[in-house]
Protein backbone atom coordinates (compact mmCIF):
# COMPACT_ATOMS: atom_id res chain seq x y z
CA UNK A 1 0.00 0.00 0.00
CA UNK A 2 1.25 3.47 -0.86
CA UNK A 3 2.28 5.68 2.05
CA UNK A 4 2.13 9.46 1.82
CA UNK A 5 5.55 11.09 1.98
CA UNK A 6 5.12 14.50 3.68
CA UNK A 7 8.04 15.97 1.72
CA UNK A 8 7.78 14.37 -1.72
CA UNK A 9 3.99 14.65 -1.80
CA UNK A 10 3.88 18.28 -0.64
CA UNK A 11 3.39 19.48 -4.25
CA UNK A 12 0.18 17.45 -4.27
CA UNK A 13 -0.97 19.23 -1.12
CA UNK A 14 -0.21 22.48 -2.94
CA UNK A 15 -2.33 21.31 -5.88
CA UNK A 16 -5.21 20.64 -3.49
CA UNK A 17 -4.73 24.00 -1.73
CA UNK A 18 -5.14 25.78 -5.06
CA UNK A 19 -8.13 23.71 -6.20
CA UNK A 20 -9.84 21.90 -3.33
CA UNK A 21 -13.07 21.41 -5.28
CA UNK A 22 -13.06 20.18 -8.86
CA UNK A 23 -10.75 18.13 -11.07
CA UNK A 24 -7.62 16.63 -9.48
CA UNK A 25 -4.61 14.93 -11.05
CA UNK A 26 -4.28 11.13 -10.78
CA UNK A 27 -1.45 11.51 -8.24
CA UNK A 28 -3.53 13.80 -6.05
CA UNK A 29 -6.47 11.39 -6.31
CA UNK A 30 -4.17 8.63 -5.03
CA UNK A 31 -3.30 10.76 -1.97
CA UNK A 32 -6.94 11.79 -1.42
CA UNK A 33 -8.07 8.18 -1.49
CA UNK A 34 -5.58 7.37 1.27
CA UNK A 35 -6.57 10.42 3.31
CA UNK A 36 -10.23 9.43 3.11
CA UNK A 37 -9.57 6.11 4.83
CA UNK A 38 -8.89 5.83 8.56
CA UNK A 39 -8.37 2.27 9.83
CA UNK A 40 -9.81 3.25 13.23
CA UNK A 41 -13.15 3.90 11.57
CA UNK A 42 -13.25 7.49 12.79
CA UNK A 43 -13.48 9.97 9.92
CA UNK A 44 -12.95 13.72 9.93
CA UNK A 45 -15.86 15.16 7.97
CA UNK A 46 -17.46 18.45 7.08
CA UNK A 47 -20.78 19.26 8.66
CA UNK A 48 -22.98 21.89 7.04
CA UNK A 49 -24.53 24.23 9.57
CA UNK A 50 -26.13 26.59 7.04
CA UNK A 51 -26.42 25.18 3.51
CA UNK A 52 -23.85 26.73 1.14
CA UNK A 53 -22.79 29.24 3.84
CA UNK A 54 -21.34 27.67 7.01
CA UNK A 55 -19.37 24.50 7.73
CA UNK A 56 -17.59 23.03 10.74
CA UNK A 57 -15.41 19.97 11.19
CA UNK A 58 -16.80 16.88 12.83
CA UNK A 59 -15.76 13.32 13.63
CA UNK A 60 -17.89 10.50 12.32
CA UNK A 61 -17.61 7.45 14.63
CA UNK A 62 -17.03 3.90 13.37
CA UNK A 63 -20.59 2.97 14.33
CA UNK A 64 -22.57 5.00 11.82
CA UNK A 65 -25.64 4.76 14.08
CA UNK A 66 -23.88 7.07 16.55
CA UNK A 67 -24.06 10.83 16.02
CA UNK A 68 -21.26 12.87 14.45
CA UNK A 69 -19.28 14.75 17.09
CA UNK A 70 -18.94 18.42 16.13
CA UNK A 71 -15.65 20.21 16.72
CA UNK A 72 -17.52 23.11 18.28
CA UNK A 73 -14.30 24.67 19.56
CA UNK A 74 -13.00 24.71 15.99
CA UNK A 75 -13.21 27.26 13.25
CA UNK A 76 -16.44 28.07 11.46
CA UNK A 77 -15.86 28.14 7.70
CA UNK A 78 -17.77 30.40 5.34
CA UNK A 79 -16.48 28.90 2.07
CA UNK A 80 -16.52 25.27 1.06
CA UNK A 81 -12.98 25.60 -0.26
CA UNK A 82 -11.61 26.72 3.12
CA UNK A 83 -13.55 23.96 4.85
CA UNK A 84 -12.21 21.31 2.45
CA UNK A 85 -8.68 22.62 3.03
CA UNK A 86 -9.14 22.24 6.80
CA UNK A 87 -10.27 18.63 6.37
CA UNK A 88 -7.29 17.96 4.09
CA UNK A 89 -4.83 19.45 6.61
CA UNK A 90 -6.34 17.53 9.52
CA UNK A 91 -6.22 14.23 7.64
CA UNK A 92 -2.70 14.98 6.31
CA UNK A 93 -1.43 15.41 9.87
CA UNK A 94 -3.14 12.21 11.01
CA UNK A 95 -1.60 10.21 8.15
CA UNK A 96 1.88 11.74 8.02
CA UNK A 97 2.50 13.15 11.49
CA UNK A 98 3.41 16.47 9.84
CA UNK A 99 1.19 19.53 10.14
CA UNK A 100 0.44 21.86 7.26
CA UNK A 101 0.35 25.17 9.05
CA UNK A 102 -0.98 27.60 6.53
CA UNK A 103 -4.31 29.01 5.53
CA UNK A 104 -5.57 28.29 2.04
CA UNK A 105 -4.54 31.73 0.76
CA UNK A 106 -0.81 31.15 1.53
CA UNK A 107 1.20 28.89 -0.83
CA UNK A 108 2.94 25.89 0.71
CA UNK A 109 5.86 26.06 -1.68
CA UNK A 110 7.99 29.00 -2.74
CA UNK A 111 7.43 28.01 -6.36
CA UNK A 112 3.70 27.41 -6.13
CA UNK A 113 3.47 25.79 -9.56
CA UNK A 114 2.68 22.08 -9.25
PyMOL commands that set and color helices and strands:
alter all, ss='L'
color gray80, all
select helices_A, chain A and resi 10-18+26-35+80-96
alter helices_A, ss='H'
color red, helices_A
select strands_A, chain A and resi 43-50+54-60+69-70
alter strands_A, ss='S'
color yellow, strands_A
deselect
rebuild
show_as cartoon
